[in-house]
Amino acid sequence: MSQALRDTLDGLKTRFRPGSVDKPTTYYLSLGDAPDEKWTVTLTPTSCDLAQGKIGTADCVLKTSAELFTKMLAGTHKPGPMDFMSGKIKTSDLDLLLKLQKAFGF
């Protein structure tokens, strides 16, 4: 795992905005092919938990590159329709992905 991705994932808990979700929601982040690039993020109205690997069944799956994920959270890339149409970003639930974006302010 790159240092940039490690720093980004480490910063998720401090970036979390309490109250941004109204019920427990689980996200599976597939950010590459390596085992250390797959993470489960569980959000509740008051907390954010992060675990390596796939834990249970996710409400929303996000598949993109570690580099693009890092850029999105750093604010240097704003996801747009072309990212989805080109396959650079794939998701199982666009509405929940928007809530993830709101929860971390990216």
C-alpha positions as CSV (number, residue, x, y, z in Angstrom):
1,M,0.0,0.0,0.0
2,S,1.3,3.4,-0.8
3,Q,2.0,5.9,1.9
4,A,-0.5,8.3,0.4
5,L,-3.3,5.7,0.7
6,R,-2.2,4.8,4.2
7,D,-2.3,8.5,5.2
8,T,-5.7,9.0,3.5
9,L,-7.3,5.9,5.3
10,D,-5.7,7.0,8.6
11,G,-7.4,10.4,8.2
12,L,-10.9,9.1,7.6
13,K,-11.8,9.0,11.3
14,T,-10.8,12.6,11.9
15,R,-12.6,13.8,8.7
16,F,-15.8,12.0,9.6
17,R,-18.8,14.4,10.1
18,P,-21.1,13.0,12.8
19,G,-24.7,13.2,11.8
20,S,-24.0,12.7,8.1
21,V,-25.7,9.3,8.1
22,D,-29.0,8.5,9.8
23,K,-28.5,4.7,10.2
24,P,-25.5,2.3,10.3
25,T,-24.1,2.0,6.7
26,T,-21.3,-0.2,5.6
27,Y,-19.1,0.5,2.6
28,Y,-16.6,-1.8,1.0
29,L,-13.7,0.0,-0.7
30,S,-11.9,-2.0,-3.3
31,L,-8.9,0.3,-4.2
32,G,-6.7,-2.2,-6.0
33,D,-5.8,-5.8,-6.3
34,A,-3.6,-6.2,-3.2
35,P,-5.2,-7.4,0.0
36,D,-4.1,-4.1,1.8
37,E,-6.1,-2.1,-0.7
38,K,-9.5,-3.5,0.3
39,W,-11.3,-2.0,3.3
40,T,-14.6,-1.9,5.0
41,V,-15.9,1.4,6.4
42,T,-18.8,1.3,8.8
43,L,-20.6,4.6,9.5
44,T,-23.1,5.3,12.2
45,P,-24.7,8.6,13.1
46,T,-21.9,9.1,15.7
47,S,-18.9,7.1,14.6
48,C,-16.7,5.8,11.8
49,D,-14.9,2.4,11.9
50,L,-12.4,1.1,9.5
51,A,-11.3,-2.5,9.0
52,Q,-9.0,-4.1,6.5
53,G,-10.6,-6.5,4.1
54,K,-14.3,-7.3,3.4
55,I,-16.4,-7.6,6.6
56,G,-19.9,-9.0,6.0
57,T,-22.1,-7.7,3.3
58,A,-21.7,-4.0,2.4
59,D,-24.6,-1.6,1.7
60,C,-22.4,0.1,-0.9
61,V,-19.4,-1.1,-2.9
62,L,-16.9,1.5,-4.3
63,K,-14.3,0.2,-6.7
64,T,-11.6,2.6,-8.0
65,S,-7.9,3.0,-7.9
66,A,-6.0,3.9,-4.7
67,E,-4.6,6.9,-6.5
68,L,-8.0,8.2,-7.6
69,F,-9.5,7.6,-4.1
70,T,-6.6,9.5,-2.5
71,K,-7.0,12.4,-5.0
72,M,-10.8,12.6,-4.3
73,L,-10.3,12.8,-0.6
74,A,-7.4,15.3,-1.0
75,G,-9.7,17.5,-3.0
76,T,-7.6,17.4,-6.2
77,H,-10.1,15.4,-8.1
78,K,-13.9,15.9,-8.1
79,P,-15.7,12.8,-9.4
80,G,-17.9,13.4,-12.4
81,P,-20.1,11.5,-14.8
82,M,-17.2,10.6,-17.1
83,D,-15.4,8.8,-14.2
84,F,-18.4,6.5,-13.9
85,M,-19.0,6.1,-17.7
86,S,-15.3,5.2,-18.3
87,G,-15.3,2.7,-15.4
88,K,-12.7,4.7,-13.4
89,I,-15.2,4.6,-10.5
90,K,-17.7,1.8,-10.0
91,T,-20.4,1.6,-7.3
92,S,-23.3,-0.6,-6.4
93,D,-25.3,2.4,-5.0
94,L,-24.8,5.9,-6.2
95,D,-27.0,7.5,-3.5
96,L,-25.0,5.8,-0.7
97,L,-21.8,6.8,-2.4
98,L,-23.0,10.5,-2.2
99,K,-23.6,10.0,1.5
100,L,-20.0,8.7,1.8
101,Q,-18.8,11.8,0.1
102,K,-20.9,14.0,2.4
103,A,-19.7,12.1,5.5
104,F,-16.0,12.9,4.8
105,G,-16.4,16.2,3.0
106,F,-14.9,15.4,-0.4
